[in-house]
Amino acid sequence: MYPIDFFYRSARLSPDRTALLSGATAISYAELRLRVDAAASALQALDATPGSRVGICAGNTVEHVVALLAVLASGKVWVPLNWRNPASELDRIVAFTEPSIVIAEPAHLGTLNLASVGAVIALGDAATGQPRFQDLLYRHRGETPKPHGRSRDEVQAIKFTGGSTGVPKGVMQPYRAWVTTIVNQVHAFGFDADDRYLVAAPVTHGTSTYLLPILAVGGCHVLPADAKPATLLQCFRTQGITTTFMPPTLLYMLVAEAGTASEHFPKLKHLIYGGAPMPPEKIGRMRAFFGPVLETTYGQTEAPQVVSMMRAEDFADESNWRSVGRQGLLTDMAIMDPQGALLPIGEVGEIVVRGDLVMAGYWKMPEKSAETLVDGWLHTGDRGYVDARGYLYLKDRLREVVITGGFNVYPIDVESVLDQHPAVHESAVFGVEDDKWGEAVHAAVQLKRGATVTAQELIAFAKPELGSVKTPKAIHFYDDLPRSVAGKVHKVTIKAEVNARLKQETAA
């Protein structure tokens, strides 16, 4: 069974139910199937090779959802291109994955280097000089895609989590991982045909893992006009939303926008957050505002979404608030020591995962794949422990990654840009706890002898290359960066010093 088959089954059993709702436009399962089949047939006509890559660069729109489902139905590999990333990063991803087809909104067609792409398709109805997606749907309406015959272990998507010295790192998610994610999600939260899912987070990220689980049970996806907090709150109030997924920072923005102690959303059952931890005091505030509906998942792109989950009833016990719940139905999770031995209950070690949920490896990075996948176990780079009840608790990360606003930022990506400034001798990038973003990206910088540059000048230098998410929110200058006895920059010391300094400034 392929992931797209979950949608096809619902379209066959419930053709008249609403699958997508965008403003006043309601699209039934029968109509959505016609569009998906037409788009998938068009993709196969453009490139008949099973397993070829298709990049999609768009916001949360009906066309984006149709295009994504069509990629799955055509037997091709989805390469999400997050429009929030700078064009330089997207260009690297395109060059690295070599898609034969790119589907993009007009605003992005002019900024991306797509000269090597065989077919470029424009979303929307604007004249761009490229074939329009809607015209392809019309031309191929009534057609069905040809069977592609790919195996469950072959790749369904290549999703990017960060790079190393400018080289993207693409996680190859196989069909089996997507099927496992769908089953885990439906089992974990009990989704059903009455669910209305608010598409708030980007389709290119966490939302993509909820598209098929909701469609699998005959539910409806509600696409808001935009992702502004006021718009999302209005959807909660008027659209009968039962379910959504958001990073913590977006939830905080919704509560700040409302400006009240609480609101009543009688239909809301699953307010799921992920991508970053939520402090207990914030958990209490979210539950006070939205009601007893807060839930969470722990996972990573290499093991999508449900390694573990916390249901609303688990949050009723305040002692669970520092946990990320219990493992998913089809997830095999354990705690391992540095020598590869599995640890007993209560002992802290690296969280490892195995089974069908796990990635196939990193695109064109066999050495990195072999380092991360060892004897069938995915090494997550996160440390934690499991208590006697089976609840997982995160302690810290072995890998250097900053989770800001639900997005992963790898320090080496930022450092490689900062270090290109002619005044910079060396930089060290790290995360600082932040009420709004969960973590904020900060950088400590040692300048070359006799050189001068301001923090704002460095930020302005980095932003065109890194984009707003990865660009440091603050720069801390050092005459000499603290180092270990081996001469390596000691980020633990830097982070402690910066936190102490920020605490003093706040107190003052």
VENLINWO-V887146 format. One record per run of one state. SS is the DSSP state (a for helix, b for strand, c for the rest). FROM is the first residue (numbers start at 1). TO is the last residue. Records with the same first field share a line. If there is no record, write none. Layout:
SS: FROM-TO  FROM-TO
//
This chain:
c: 1-3  14-17  23-24  47-52  58-61  74-76  81-86  98-100  110-118  124-130  141-154  165-166  190-195  200-207  217-219  224-228  239-242  247-247  259-269  274-279  291-293  301-302  311-311  316-317  321-325  328-331  337-341  343-348  355-357  359-360  363-365  375-376  387-391  398-400  405-406  419-423  435-437  448-454  471-473  479-482  484-488  490-490  508-508
a: 4-13  29-46  62-73  87-97  106-109  133-140  175-189  208-216  229-238  248-258  280-290  312-315  318-320  366-372  411-418  455-470  491-507
b: 18-22  25-28  53-57  77-80  101-105  119-123  131-132  155-164  167-174  196-199  220-223  243-246  270-273  294-300  303-310  326-327  332-336  342-342  349-354  358-358  361-362  373-374  377-386  392-397  401-404  407-410  424-434  438-447  474-478  483-483  489-489
//
